[in-house]
Each structure stands twice: as structure tokens, then as C-alpha cells.
Amino acid sequence: VMSPVYARSAIKSIQAIPLVESGAADAFGLGDKELALACASHGGQPDHVSTVAAWLKKIGCGEDDLECGPQIPSHQGSMIDLFAAGDRPTRLHNNCSGKHSGFLTTARHQNWETKGYSRYDHPVQQQILGVLESMAGLDLSGAPRGIDGCGIPVIGIPLGNMALAMARMADPSDQPERRQEAIARLRRAQAKEPFMVAGSGRFCTGIMKVTGEKALVKTGAEGVFCAAFPDLGLGVALKVDDGTTRAAEMIMAGLLRHFEVISPDQARELANFTAPRVLNRAGATVGEIHLASDCPF
């Protein structure tokens, strides 16, 4: 039996399913930008922040309703601009503010109490747990759980079951019809608005700008990475033992090439992500990052 792994942000697309499946997204007129943000670990760039703020207003909520803490933008230019203007980071800047806005929207639509939506026993989180169980093919009632960086429950799932859940994101034909439609819509939104999923210079955004709906890729903390390849009906879940994103991105890039989701020409076009350069402090290229020569793919 494989050890359970905390998927962290790598399964945000699955956590966003109830937002669409419940009818909440339609009830509040959400578009592709909001749906992509519901699946995002964004960099806190101005377009991310303003879109979340407008979304919260649409559902009659505000920044104070978000139960994720404030976070300094991970996008360096946005961080510099924020502090240069004499401003402070807010909850809107949190990389998970889109996901949390999705939870609030789901609660609003179903007339559930919004306060405490991040608790394990809240109906929003229980609804997500049910979706996770169905997608991963597991009873998760006894699974190990903790608290993620943004305050929501994180559930321990073996990598094989996580990959199965992502395979169902790629091909949801064994899921209820309403879920199939929700998954297709979430995939389409991320393909149309890849910037919202991560941001400038980020792996997930860069890859999906090129692949469109051929690949849904999503990073998570501590070296977790998940993907769905709809044309192939395949799901991927990986975990790097030392917790580095660098290695996880290289493995994902290798898998994209191996399964021919990206062509050799596209791999060259995406060289900043598939073979990133190592720069010294003076900006000179001093190396490149590649998969080890004995990597099986």
C-alpha cells in the first residue's frame, strides 16, 4: 500500500468541481477568469487581485470574508510595486484567494454559513471531500489530515489514487453527467485563461499557454505536481521527496515530452520551463537544469 501524500495545491481543479456542479458558478455569472482563479496558485499580480476583489463583490462578500491569511505576492515585480506604493499585502494577494472565493461562492449559493467555510466539518469542505472520494476511488473518512498553508483541510491520498483522480479530470466518462460537464468547463477555463492559474514566468501558465486543453498541469507545495492529459485519458501525480518545485517541474516537463503532449518544437519554444538556465547574480548563464541521464523517460 502506497503511503498517503498531501496533494496541497496540485488538486485545486478537483476542489473547484462543487463550485460548478452545484450551480453556484452559473448563479453568480462566473466566467473563465474566475473559474481559472478557483483552480489557481496565483502570483498576486494586479489582474489576479482585481479579479478576485470584483468576484467577491459579485457574491456580496469582501476581503474580510476570506479565511486565507495575507501573503506577499510571489511575483517579484508586483511585490516591489506594492511596497513602493506604501501598501501592504492583503488576503486578496494570497495565492489561494481564488480558491477561497470559490468556496465562499459555493456556500452563498447553497445558503450555508460563510464563516468557518475552511473547517473540515463545514458543508463546503464535506462536499469537496465527497468529490475527492469519488474521483480518487477511496473512502477518505479515516485518511490522515492536516491544515494547508491557506487554512483549509488537506487530506492524505496515495499517489496512485491521486493519479486516478487526475485521470478522471482527463476523462470523466465514468462520473455523473453533471460532474462531466463541470470538469470540462474547468479544464476549458484554465486553457483559455492560463495567466490566472499562476502568472508571469510561471511553469503552469507557460505550459498551458502552449498546450491549451491538451494538458492541465498544476503545482503544489513540497514537490507535488499533478496533471491531466485529456487526449490520452491519462492522469499524473508525482511527489519529489526533497520537496523541491525545481525537480517536480523537470519531471513534469519530461512527461509532457514523453507522452508527446508537447512536440520537440514546442519543447524548444518552452525552453525556459523545459530546460531552464541557471544564472549567477551578474545575470550570466552558468548552466541549465535537465533530467538526469538515467531517467526512464
C-alpha positions in Angstrom: 0.0 0.0 0.0 1.4 3.4 -1.0 1.9 5.9 1.7 -0.6 8.8 1.6 0.7 12.2 0.3 -0.8 15.6 1.0 -1.6 16.9 -2.5 -1.6 20.5 -1.4 -2.5 22.9 -4.3 -2.0 20.3 -7.0 -5.6 19.2 -6.9 -7.3 22.6 -6.8 -9.2 21.7 -10.0 -10.8 18.9 -8.2 -11.6 21.1 -5.2 -13.3 23.5 -7.6 -15.7 20.9 -9.0 -18.6 21.7 -6.5 -18.4 25.4 -7.5 -19.6 24.5 -10.9 -21.5 21.2 -10.2 -23.7 22.9 -7.5 -24.8 25.6 -9.9 -23.1 28.3 -7.9 -20.8 29.4 -10.8 -23.9 30.0 -13.1 -26.0 31.5 -10.3 -23.4 34.3 -9.9 -22.4 34.6 -13.6 -18.8 33.5 -13.2 -16.7 33.4 -16.3 -13.5 31.7 -17.4 -11.3 34.1 -15.4 -13.0 33.3 -12.1 -13.1 29.6 -12.8 -9.4 29.6 -13.6 -8.7 31.5 -10.4 -10.7 28.9 -8.4 -8.0 26.4 -9.6 -5.1 28.8 -9.2 -2.0 29.3 -7.1 -1.6 32.9 -8.4 1.3 35.2 -8.1 -0.6 38.1 -6.6 -0.3 40.2 -9.8 -2.7 43.2 -10.2 -5.0 41.3 -12.6 -5.3 38.4 -10.1 -6.1 40.7 -7.2 -8.6 42.9 -9.0 -10.5 39.9 -10.4 -10.8 38.3 -7.0 -12.0 41.7 -5.5 -14.6 42.1 -8.2 -15.7 38.4 -7.8 -16.2 38.8 -4.0 -18.3 41.9 -4.6 -20.4 40.0 -7.0 -21.3 37.4 -4.3 -21.9 40.1 -1.6 -18.6 39.3 0.2 -15.4 41.2 0.8 -11.7 40.6 1.6 -12.5 40.1 5.3 -14.6 37.0 4.4 -11.6 35.2 3.0 -10.2 32.8 5.6 -6.7 32.6 4.0 -4.2 35.0 5.5 -2.5 37.9 3.8 0.5 37.0 1.6 3.3 38.9 -0.1 2.9 38.5 -3.9 5.2 35.7 -5.1 5.6 37.7 -8.4 8.6 39.8 -7.7 7.6 42.9 -9.8 4.2 43.0 -8.1 5.7 42.7 -4.7 8.2 45.6 -5.4 5.3 47.8 -6.8 3.1 47.0 -3.8 5.7 48.1 -1.2 6.9 51.0 -3.4 3.3 52.4 -3.2 3.4 52.1 0.6 0.8 49.4 0.6 0.7 46.1 2.5 -0.2 42.6 1.2 -3.8 41.6 1.8 -5.8 38.4 1.8 -6.5 39.2 -1.9 -2.8 38.7 -2.6 -2.8 35.3 -1.1 -2.1 32.7 -3.9 -5.2 30.8 -2.8 -7.6 33.7 -2.8 -9.4 32.5 -5.9 -9.9 29.0 -4.4 -11.3 30.6 -1.3 -13.6 32.8 -3.3 -14.9 29.7 -4.9 -15.7 28.2 -1.5 -17.5 31.3 -0.5 -19.5 31.3 -3.7 -20.5 27.7 -3.2 -21.6 28.5 0.4 -23.5 31.5 -0.7 -25.4 29.6 -3.4 -26.4 26.8 -1.0 -27.4 29.3 1.8 -24.7 27.9 4.1 -23.0 29.9 6.7 -19.9 31.5 5.1 -18.0 31.9 8.4 -15.9 28.9 9.1 -16.0 27.6 5.5 -12.4 26.4 5.8 -13.2 24.0 8.7 -13.2 20.2 8.0 -16.8 19.9 9.2 -18.2 22.7 7.2 -20.6 21.6 4.4 -18.3 23.2 1.7 -15.4 21.0 2.8 -17.5 17.9 3.3 -18.9 18.4 -0.3 -15.3 18.6 -1.6 -14.4 15.5 0.4 -17.2 13.6 -1.3 -16.0 14.7 -4.7 -12.4 13.7 -3.8 -13.6 10.2 -2.6 -15.5 9.7 -5.9 -12.6 10.9 -8.1 -9.9 9.1 -6.2 -11.9 5.9 -5.6 -11.3 5.9 -1.8 -13.1 6.2 1.4 -11.2 9.1 3.0 -13.1 9.2 6.3 -10.1 7.7 8.1 -7.4 9.3 6.0 -4.7 11.4 7.7 -5.4 15.1 7.5 -3.8 18.4 8.4 -4.2 22.1 7.7 -2.8 23.6 4.4 -1.0 26.9 4.2 -4.2 28.7 3.4 -6.1 27.2 6.3 -8.2 24.5 4.6 -8.1 20.8 5.4 -5.5 18.8 3.5 -6.2 15.1 3.1 -3.6 12.3 2.7 -4.1 10.3 -0.5 -1.8 7.7 -2.0 -0.2 8.9 -5.3 -1.8 6.2 -7.3 -5.3 7.3 -6.2 -4.3 10.9 -6.8 -3.3 10.0 -10.4 -6.6 8.2 -10.8 -8.5 11.4 -9.7 -6.5 13.3 -12.3 -7.2 10.6 -14.9 -10.9 11.3 -14.2 -10.2 15.0 -14.8 -8.8 13.9 -18.2 -11.7 11.5 -18.9 -14.6 11.8 -16.6 -16.9 9.5 -18.5 -17.5 7.2 -15.5 -18.6 10.2 -13.4 -22.2 11.6 -13.2 -23.2 13.7 -16.2 -23.3 17.0 -14.2 -19.7 16.3 -13.0 -18.6 15.6 -16.5 -19.9 19.0 -17.6 -18.2 20.7 -14.6 -14.9 19.1 -15.3 -15.0 20.0 -19.0 -15.8 23.6 -18.1 -13.0 23.9 -15.5 -10.5 22.4 -18.0 -11.7 24.8 -20.7 -11.5 27.9 -18.4 -7.9 27.1 -17.4 -6.9 26.6 -21.1 -8.5 29.9 -22.0 -7.1 31.9 -19.0 -3.8 30.2 -18.2 -2.4 33.5 -16.8 -5.0 33.3 -14.0 -3.8 29.8 -12.9 -0.3 31.0 -11.9 1.1 34.2 -13.6 4.0 35.7 -15.5 7.1 33.5 -15.7 5.3 30.5 -14.0 5.6 26.9 -15.2 1.8 26.1 -15.2 0.9 29.2 -17.1 3.7 28.9 -19.6 2.9 25.2 -20.4 -0.9 25.7 -20.7 -0.4 28.7 -23.0 1.1 26.3 -25.5 -0.8 23.1 -24.8 -4.3 24.6 -24.4 -6.7 21.8 -23.4 -4.2 19.1 -24.2 -2.7 19.4 -20.7 -3.9 20.6 -17.4 -0.8 21.0 -15.1 -0.8 22.2 -11.5 1.9 22.6 -9.0 1.6 22.0 -5.3 3.8 22.7 -2.3 6.5 20.4 -1.2 7.3 18.9 -4.6 3.9 17.7 -5.5 2.7 18.1 -9.1 -0.4 16.8 -10.9 -1.6 16.8 -14.5 -4.4 15.6 -16.7 -3.9 14.8 -20.4 -7.4 14.7 -21.9 -6.5 13.4 -25.4 -4.8 10.4 -23.8 -7.2 9.9 -20.8 -4.2 10.0 -18.5 -3.7 11.5 -15.1 -0.3 12.2 -13.4 0.6 12.6 -9.8 4.1 12.9 -8.6 6.0 13.8 -5.4 9.6 14.8 -5.1 11.0 13.5 -1.8 13.1 16.6 -1.0 10.1 18.9 -1.6 11.6 21.0 -4.4 9.5 22.5 -7.1 12.5 22.6 -9.4 12.7 18.8 -9.7 9.0 18.4 -9.9 8.8 20.8 -12.9 11.6 19.0 -14.7 9.8 15.6 -14.2 6.6 17.1 -15.4 8.3 18.6 -18.5 9.9 15.2 -19.2 6.5 13.5 -19.0 4.9 16.1 -21.3 7.6 15.3 -23.9 7.5 11.5 -23.2 3.7 11.3 -23.9 4.1 13.7 -26.8 1.7 16.2 -25.3 4.2 18.8 -26.5 6.3 18.4 -29.6 10.1 18.7 -29.8 9.5 22.2 -31.4 7.2 23.2 -28.6 9.7 21.9 -26.0 12.3 24.2 -27.5 9.7 27.1 -27.5 9.2 26.3 -23.8 12.9 26.1 -23.1 12.6 28.5 -20.1 10.5 25.8 -18.4 11.7 22.5 -20.0 15.5 23.3 -19.8 15.7 26.4 -17.6 19.0 28.3 -17.5 20.9 28.8 -14.2 22.0 32.4 -13.9 24.5 33.9 -11.5 24.0 37.2 -9.7 25.5 39.1 -12.6 22.9 37.6 -14.9 25.3 35.4 -16.8 24.2 31.9 -17.8 26.3 29.4 -15.8 24.3 26.2 -16.5 21.0 24.5 -17.4 18.7 22.2 -15.5 17.9 18.8 -17.1 16.5 15.4 -16.1 19.3 13.0 -15.1 20.6 10.9 -17.9 19.3 7.7 -16.4 15.7 9.0 -16.1 13.5 6.3 -17.6 11.5 8.8 -19.8 
